[in-house]
Amino acid sequence: MAIDKAQIEGALAELIDQNMENDLVSSGVVKDIAIENDKVSVSVVLGYPAAGYFDTLKQAIKDRVSALDGVSDLSVSVSSKIKSHAVQQNLKPQQGIKNIIAVASGKGGVGKSTVAVNLALALQAEGATVGILDADIYGPSVPRMLGCKGQPESVDGKSLEPMIGHGIQSMSIGYLVEEDTPMIWRGPMVTQALEQLLNDTHWKDIDYLIVDLPPGTGDIQLTLAQKIPVSGAIIVTTPQDIALLDARKGLKMFEKVEVPVLGVVENMSIHICSQCGHSEHIFGEGGGTRMAEQHDVNFLGSLPLDIRIREQADSGNPTVAAMQDSQISGIYRAIARKTAAKLSTLAKDHSAAFPSIVIQND
């Protein structure tokens, strides 16, 4: 009995992509189905980086399609193609950057910068070209976390070359001032500095630029929302009620300025004693999940309170780089895939498809 395309599509429609949480057919990721007698080839192109998921998805497709009558020879290819996504109205995507993702928290002390740096490394591990912009002018921490020292170079005398740490392009006010020098600046100077750090850096073909925001909902956050083309935002919180209260303010701020919230990350979710193995929810339990449900956004994952995460970030060798095959790195990579997958389901940017119209007077 000969197999037809509709049967194969029907089988693929029953396969749920665990990152997009939708089936392969309606997600539009099945790009080609070729049939020649009993030989079938299926091509799937995901809209997000997922190197750690390719083999799992490929095997799931093989199991489902090869079970159909009439299929004796099956080849499956799974790959990724990352596109630029829509940003706020009246703004255009940044040159050299496909997507900007803001990482925010309502209050300090929730490990937002550590999450931002490890998220950047996790996206890179999944196959993306990644940069990170340290938007915390008063308390820059990205240079130390990436192990980068020195000052950025300027080839043309106008723009700065990004500093490279663990393969990640980065820029921070921390590269331009001494580590112990306080930034005693008022709001307008801070927001101007943020814009310059973004616009005057020669970013090179970045798929995702992670912006590590300072805590709160003040000048820098407003500048980011109004002047910087952001495709989506992530909210980092701990399960603690006070942290959740402030995290909700950050989430609502992005909603008001029409920046899609890609999801919530719960940091310091559970502590496992390094001596006896006892696990305990020090800061409470399930707060991030409840917050995500209440605001109808994705819960991207929870991270443990682990001394190694802190030690590795402080030493300039973050967990995803230091312990690539560890369970913690696996969690970061799963969060990265879910974040990028959620972004891939949002509207694409089509501005490059339209020519610029210039009217001149003769």
C-alpha positions in Angstrom: 0.0 0.0 0.0 1.5 3.3 -1.1 1.9 6.0 1.5 0.7 9.6 0.8 1.6 13.0 2.2 -1.6 13.4 4.1 -0.9 10.3 6.2 2.6 11.6 7.1 1.2 15.0 8.0 -1.4 13.4 10.1 1.3 11.5 12.0 3.4 14.7 12.5 0.3 16.6 13.6 0.2 14.2 16.6 3.8 15.1 17.7 4.0 18.0 20.2 7.1 20.2 20.2 8.0 20.3 23.9 9.4 23.8 23.6 6.7 25.5 21.6 4.0 23.3 23.2 2.3 22.9 19.8 2.2 20.2 17.2 4.8 20.2 14.3 2.3 20.8 11.5 0.3 23.7 12.9 3.6 25.3 14.1 4.7 25.5 10.5 8.1 23.8 11.1 7.6 20.9 8.7 9.2 22.4 5.6 9.3 19.4 3.2 7.9 15.9 2.9 9.2 14.0 -0.1 7.9 10.5 -1.1 9.4 8.2 -3.7 7.8 4.8 -3.7 8.4 3.5 -0.1 11.2 6.1 0.6 10.2 9.1 2.6 12.2 12.1 3.7 11.0 14.7 6.2 12.6 18.1 6.7 11.9 20.1 9.9 13.3 23.6 10.4 12.7 25.0 13.9 12.5 28.8 14.4 14.7 28.7 17.4 18.1 27.2 18.4 17.8 23.7 19.8 21.0 21.7 19.3 20.3 19.8 22.5 16.8 18.8 21.3 17.5 17.8 17.7 18.2 14.2 18.3 15.2 13.8 20.6 12.8 15.3 18.0 14.4 13.4 15.1 13.9 10.1 16.9 10.3 11.0 17.8 9.6 11.7 14.1 11.2 8.5 13.0 9.2 6.5 15.6 5.9 8.0 14.5 6.4 8.0 10.7 8.2 4.7 10.3 5.2 3.0 12.0 3.0 3.9 9.1 2.2 1.2 6.5 4.2 1.7 3.3 7.3 3.3 4.8 10.4 1.2 4.6 13.1 3.8 4.2 12.9 7.0 6.2 15.3 10.0 6.4 14.7 12.9 8.8 16.5 16.2 9.0 16.0 18.7 11.8 17.7 22.1 11.8 17.1 25.7 13.0 16.7 29.0 11.2 16.5 32.1 13.5 14.6 35.1 12.2 14.1 38.6 13.3 10.9 39.3 15.2 8.6 42.3 15.5 9.5 45.1 18.0 7.6 48.0 19.4 5.7 50.3 17.1 7.7 53.1 15.6 11.0 51.3 16.2 13.1 49.2 13.8 15.3 46.3 14.6 18.9 47.1 15.6 21.5 46.7 12.9 23.6 43.5 13.4 21.0 42.1 15.9 18.0 40.0 15.0 16.3 39.9 18.4 16.8 41.8 21.7 15.5 40.0 24.8 15.3 42.0 28.1 16.0 40.1 31.4 14.3 42.0 34.2 13.3 41.7 37.9 11.2 43.8 40.1 13.8 43.9 42.9 17.5 43.2 43.4 19.1 40.1 44.9 17.2 37.5 42.9 20.1 36.5 40.8 19.0 38.2 37.6 22.4 38.9 36.2 23.6 35.3 36.8 20.5 34.1 35.0 21.1 36.5 32.1 24.7 35.5 31.6 24.0 31.8 31.8 20.9 32.2 29.5 23.2 33.9 26.9 25.7 31.0 27.2 22.8 28.4 27.0 21.5 30.0 23.8 25.0 29.8 22.4 25.3 26.2 23.3 22.0 25.5 21.5 23.5 27.0 18.3 22.8 30.8 18.3 25.2 33.7 18.0 24.6 35.7 21.2 25.6 39.0 22.8 24.8 40.5 26.2 24.4 44.2 27.0 24.9 45.1 30.6 22.3 47.8 31.2 23.0 48.1 34.9 25.0 51.3 34.8 25.2 51.7 38.6 26.2 48.1 39.3 27.7 46.4 36.2 28.5 42.8 36.8 28.7 41.2 33.3 32.5 41.9 32.9 33.3 39.9 36.0 30.9 37.1 35.2 32.2 36.7 31.7 35.8 36.9 32.9 36.5 39.9 30.6 39.2 42.4 31.5 40.5 45.5 29.8 38.8 48.1 27.6 37.1 47.6 24.2 38.9 48.6 21.1 37.7 51.1 18.4 38.7 50.3 14.9 37.1 53.3 13.2 37.2 55.8 16.1 33.5 56.0 16.2 32.2 52.6 17.4 33.4 50.1 20.0 34.2 46.5 19.3 32.4 44.2 21.7 34.4 42.3 24.3 34.4 38.5 23.9 34.0 36.2 26.9 33.3 32.4 26.4 32.3 33.3 22.8 29.7 35.8 23.9 29.9 39.4 22.6 29.4 41.9 25.4 29.3 45.5 26.3 29.2 47.2 29.7 30.0 50.5 31.3 32.2 48.3 33.5 34.6 48.0 30.6 35.0 51.8 30.5 35.5 52.7 34.2 37.4 51.1 37.0 35.6 48.4 38.9 35.5 50.3 42.2 34.5 53.6 40.6 30.9 54.6 41.5 28.7 56.0 38.8 27.3 59.1 40.4 25.0 60.0 37.6 21.4 61.4 37.3 18.7 59.6 35.3 19.2 61.4 31.9 22.9 60.6 31.8 22.3 57.0 32.7 19.7 56.5 29.9 22.0 58.3 27.4 24.8 56.0 28.4 22.6 52.9 27.8 21.6 54.1 24.3 25.3 54.7 23.4 26.4 51.4 24.7 23.8 49.7 22.4 24.1 52.0 19.4 27.9 52.6 19.4 28.9 48.9 19.7 29.8 47.1 16.5 27.6 44.0 17.1 28.4 41.2 14.7 25.4 39.2 13.3 23.8 38.5 16.6 20.7 36.2 16.8 19.9 37.2 20.3 21.1 40.2 22.4 20.4 39.6 26.0 19.9 42.9 27.9 20.6 42.6 31.6 18.4 45.3 33.1 18.9 46.8 36.6 16.1 45.9 39.1 13.0 48.1 39.2 10.8 50.0 36.8 12.6 53.3 36.5 14.4 55.4 33.9 16.4 52.7 32.2 13.5 50.3 31.9 11.4 53.1 30.4 14.2 54.0 27.9 14.5 50.4 26.9 10.8 50.2 26.3 10.5 53.4 24.3 13.8 53.7 22.4 15.3 50.2 22.1 13.7 47.7 19.7 12.9 44.8 22.1 11.3 41.6 20.8 10.5 40.1 24.2 11.2 40.1 28.0 11.9 37.6 30.7 11.0 38.1 34.4 13.3 36.6 37.0 12.0 36.1 40.5 12.4 33.9 43.6 9.5 32.1 45.2 9.5 34.6 48.0 6.3 36.7 48.3 8.1 40.0 48.4 10.1 39.2 45.3 7.0 38.0 43.5 5.2 41.3 44.4 7.9 43.3 42.8 8.3 40.9 39.8 4.6 41.5 39.0 5.3 45.2 38.7 8.0 44.5 36.2 5.7 42.2 34.2 2.9 44.7 34.1 5.3 47.4 33.0 6.3 45.4 29.9 2.6 44.7 29.2 1.8 48.5 29.3 4.6 49.3 26.8 3.6 46.4 24.6 6.7 44.3 24.9 5.7 40.6 25.0 6.7 38.8 28.2 8.2 35.5 27.0 7.9 33.9 30.5 9.0 33.7 34.1 12.1 32.1 35.6 12.0 31.1 39.2 15.6 31.3 40.7 16.7 29.9 44.0 13.8 27.6 43.9 15.1 24.8 46.1 18.3 24.3 48.1 20.0 20.9 48.3 22.5 20.5 51.1 25.9 19.7 49.7 26.7 17.7 52.9 23.6 15.5 53.4 21.6 16.0 50.3 18.5 17.3 52.1 16.3 19.5 49.9 14.4 22.5 51.3 12.3 25.3 49.8 14.0 28.2 51.7 12.2 31.0 49.9 8.9 29.4 49.6 7.5 27.1 46.9 5.6 27.4 43.6 5.4 31.2 43.5 6.8 31.6 40.0 4.4 29.0 38.6 1.4 30.7 40.2 2.5 34.1 39.0 2.9 32.8 35.4 -0.6 31.2 35.6 -2.2 34.4 37.0 -0.8 36.5 34.2 -1.1 33.9 31.5 2.6 33.8 30.6 4.9 30.8 30.2 6.7 29.4 33.2 10.1 28.8 31.7 11.7 26.8 34.5 13.1 26.8 38.1 16.7 26.9 39.1 18.2 25.6 42.4 20.0 27.6 45.1 23.4 26.1 44.5 26.8 27.4 45.8 28.5 26.4 42.6 26.4 28.8 40.5 27.5 31.7 42.7 31.2 30.6 42.8 31.4 30.1 39.1 29.8 33.4 38.2 32.1 35.3 40.6 35.2 33.6 39.1 34.3 34.5 35.5 33.4 31.0 34.5 29.6 30.7 34.6 27.9 27.3 35.2 26.9 26.7 31.6 30.5 27.1 30.5 32.1 25.5 33.6 29.9 22.4 33.8 28.5 21.9 30.4 27.1 18.4 31.0 25.7 19.1 34.5 22.1 19.0 35.5 22.1 22.8 36.2 23.4 23.5 32.7 20.7 21.3 31.3 18.1 23.4 33.1 19.5 26.6 31.7 19.6 25.1 28.2 15.9 24.0 28.6 15.0 27.5 29.7 16.9 29.0 26.7 15.1 26.7 24.2 11.7 27.5 25.7 12.4 31.2 25.7 13.6 31.2 22.0 10.7 28.9 21.1 8.1 31.3 22.6 9.7 34.2 20.7 9.6 32.1 17.4 5.8 31.9 17.7 5.5 35.7 17.7 5.1 38.0 14.7 8.1 38.2 12.4 9.8 41.5 11.4 9.1 42.1 7.7 10.6 45.6 7.4 13.6 44.3 5.4 11.2 43.0 2.8 10.0 46.5 1.9 12.2 49.1 0.1 12.8 52.5 1.7 11.0 55.2 -0.2 12.8 58.5 -0.4 11.1 61.5 -1.9 13.4 64.1 -3.5 12.7 67.5 -5.0 14.2 68.0 -8.4 
